[in-house]
Amino acid sequence: MAEKTILVCDVCGQPAIETVSIKFGNQSLVKDLCDQHVKALSEGARPARRGRPRKARAAAVAPIKQRRTRQQGSQKKQTSAA
């Protein structure tokens, strides 16, 4: 006997047309949504940026250390023995 799997919207119980992956904090979530809820979810959505978030990038960059330079008065003078 054959079986058929029917996806149901996790919000309202109608037949689902889309499975959506959501990343929230450290969790990855998956929800099955109907047409109405997919539209509601995508209304306020924006495309993701490439690269690392700005906060993480600023914290990862170490401050530039300046080299010490020699002062002329502190150098030892060499005298030649003649």
C-alpha positions as CSV (number, residue, x, y, z in Angstrom):
1,M,0.0,0.0,0.0
2,A,1.4,3.4,-0.9
3,E,1.6,6.3,1.5
4,K,1.4,10.0,0.8
5,T,3.0,12.7,2.9
6,I,1.0,15.9,3.2
7,L,2.7,18.9,4.7
8,V,0.6,21.1,7.0
9,C,1.2,24.7,7.9
10,D,2.6,24.9,11.4
11,V,0.6,28.1,12.1
12,C,-2.9,27.5,10.8
13,G,-3.1,23.9,9.7
14,Q,-3.8,24.5,6.0
15,P,-1.8,22.6,3.4
16,A,1.8,23.9,3.3
17,I,3.4,25.0,0.1
18,E,6.9,26.0,1.4
19,T,9.4,24.8,4.0
20,V,11.3,27.7,5.4
21,S,14.6,27.6,7.3
22,I,15.1,30.4,9.9
23,K,18.3,31.1,11.8
24,F,17.7,32.8,15.2
25,G,20.7,33.3,17.4
26,N,22.5,30.0,17.6
27,Q,19.5,28.0,16.6
28,S,18.4,26.8,13.1
29,L,14.7,26.3,12.8
30,V,12.5,24.8,10.1
31,K,8.8,25.6,9.6
32,D,6.2,24.4,7.0
33,L,4.1,27.4,5.9
34,C,1.0,28.0,3.7
35,D,0.9,30.6,1.0
36,Q,-0.6,33.2,3.3
37,H,2.1,32.9,6.0
38,V,5.0,32.8,3.5
39,K,3.8,36.2,2.2
40,A,3.5,37.6,5.7
41,L,7.0,36.3,6.6
42,S,8.6,37.7,3.4
43,E,7.0,41.2,3.7
44,G,9.5,42.7,6.1
45,A,12.4,40.6,4.9
46,R,15.7,41.9,3.4
47,P,18.5,40.1,1.6
48,A,21.4,39.0,3.8
49,R,24.7,40.9,3.6
50,R,27.9,39.2,2.5
51,G,30.7,38.8,4.9
52,R,30.9,39.0,8.7
53,P,28.6,41.3,10.7
54,R,30.2,44.7,11.4
55,K,30.3,44.2,15.2
56,A,32.3,41.0,14.9
57,R,34.7,42.5,12.3
58,A,35.5,45.5,14.5
59,A,36.2,43.3,17.5
60,A,38.4,40.9,15.5
61,V,40.8,43.6,14.3
62,A,43.6,44.3,16.8
63,P,44.8,47.8,17.3
64,I,48.0,48.7,15.4
65,K,51.1,48.8,17.6
66,Q,53.6,51.5,16.9
67,R,57.3,50.6,16.8
68,R,59.7,52.2,19.1
69,T,62.2,54.5,17.4
70,R,65.6,55.1,18.6
71,Q,66.4,58.5,19.9
72,Q,69.7,60.0,18.7
73,G,70.9,60.9,22.2
74,S,70.6,57.3,23.4
75,Q,72.9,55.8,20.8
76,K,76.4,54.9,21.9
77,K,79.1,56.7,20.0
78,Q,81.9,54.5,18.7
79,T,85.3,55.8,19.1
80,S,88.2,54.4,17.1
81,A,91.4,53.7,18.9
82,A,94.3,55.0,16.9
